[in-house]
Amino acid sequence: MKFVYLVFGLVVISSCSQSNSTSLFQYKVTEEEDLAARYLDQTVTKQQLRSGIESELYELENKIFELKMQNLKSIILNDLIAKQSDKKDLSEDKYIEEKILGEVKVSAKEVDDFIKNKKIPAQHVNDELKQRITQFLSQEKRDELIESWMQKKMGHKSVEVYFRPQRPTFDVPVGVSPVKGHKDAKITIVEFSDFQCPYCADATENLKKILEEFPDQVRVVFKNFPLPFHPQARDGSNAALCARDQGDDYFWSMHDYMFANQNMLAVEKLTEKAKELKLELEDFSQCLEEKRFDSQIEDDLKLGKSLGVRSTPTLFLNGQLLSGVHEYNQLKSIVKEELSRSE
């Protein structure tokens, strides 16, 4: 494949250096909405162009969206500042620092709380990391103060935004995966997760809250996606499925235990938990030893990769891709939006 790219690159360079040659690609305007390209007697649609790279395109579209949102906030902020009677001859930046922000401080306790909440391992904590966390928290506070000031000056009215990235949608089969929630729920959230991933633990807590708030409207499907650099994640996946082999409720008990105790995923600890759950220990241990559900885990991995899953957690809400950790209120908002569509 690298050779093909190299040859293609040489062809492009060669064509650029020969002014009399005809370019392989000609850019034209068309009224056909889904047409992306035409060659010989064949056509390529825009949908075909997106196929297989939906996740990567969505990440780029999110970055473009964030840049646009930053610019939108800047436009509104500068307009509001210009209308203030106490602006006088102050520049926008000076006005923000003196009239809106004042002195922004981050305490050592706030830094320590951040480290604790994000479950950052002690061996990774040093002065440089604490400095970066301090800068991050300081910027968060600045953003909150500015947004609060803007809301006040706008009489707490909302800004209507008419653009946002379009989430790609996939057909994600439930298959034989563990399911929690009402079987006739209008919303199915398929979660690709890793038992050793700290961000997955956060996502799990958010999904629990969603199930509590929308018990009849949401169900959650768990897919195993153990990452190669998490050495105990695959054993964790096998342990959860071995527990499920003795009853669905045991899966979710083992699931909750592992996400709450991610430093205790060694086989002996998982066996202790199985004993505590009153599982049939001989069968559980044999299941774990022979990796009885390894093929199911592999199927989940293959499915995830085919859908563009690159990291954990990755959610599909009624097929809509939601990569990374979404804060609870953000996830709740997406659920409500999806429910309103189905009414």
Secondary structure, 3 states (H helix, E strand, C coil): CHHHHHHHHHHHHHHHHCCCCCCCCCCCCCCCCCEEEEECCEEEEHHHHHCCCHHHHHHHHHHHHHHHHHHHHHHHHHHHHHCCCCCCCCCHHHHHHHHHHCCCCCCHHHHHHHHHHCCCCHHHCCHHHHHHHHHHHHHHHHHHHHHHHHHHHCCCCCCCCCCCCCCCECCCCCCCCCEEECCCCCEEEEEEECCCCHHHHHHHHHHHHHHHHCCCCEEEEEEECCCCCCCCHHHHHHHHHHHHCCCHHHHHHHHHHHHHCCCCCCHHHHHHHHHHCCCCHHHHHHHHHCCCCHHHHHHHHHHHHHCCCCCCCEEEECCEEEECCCCHHHHHHHHHHHHHHHC
